[in-house]
Amino acid sequence: MCKKIQRETPNYSKRKMLVPDPGLKVLQEMRDLNPDGEFLFMYEGKTLGTKTFNRRLKRHCDTIGIPYLSSHKIRFTGASMLRKAGVEPIDIQPLLGHSNLAMTQHYIGEQLEEYDYSQMGAVLG
């Protein structure tokens, strides 16, 4: 007889996200579509994989006429915007669920200063 082993999710992969009221409304509408699901993004009792989620996200973006960004790009952009707004990488790390700060710094494309592309443009122009 086989026994299914449940592994505890490591703390570093758990994420906390602050969601504004309009976002909470959308999440509640999504929950109403799947009231008995263990997770928010499910279909026929199974969790959605990244590929399926992004395909659906693209379809909805096309329907309402906004540019599509994959879930990965949205996450990357959000982290980069936080950094640009002055949030320290150590404070962004738990939001991304990274186990180490180096991964967060790589992920947000840590930039020490804004680049001046005018000289490059003059040379390549």
Sequence and secondary structure as in RCSB ss.txt:
>XXXX:A:sequence
MCKKIQRETPNYSKRKMLVPDPGLKVLQEMRDLNPDGEFLFMYEGKTLGTKTFNRRLKRHCDTIGIPYLSSHKIR
FTGASMLRKAGVEPIDIQPLLGHSNLAMTQHYIGEQLEEYDYSQMGAVLG
>XXXX:A:secstr
          GGG       HHHHHHHHHHHHHSTT SSSSEETTEE  HHHHHHHHHHHHHHHT     HHHHH
HHHHHHHHHTT  HHHHHHHHT SSHHHHHHHTT  SS    HHHHHHH 
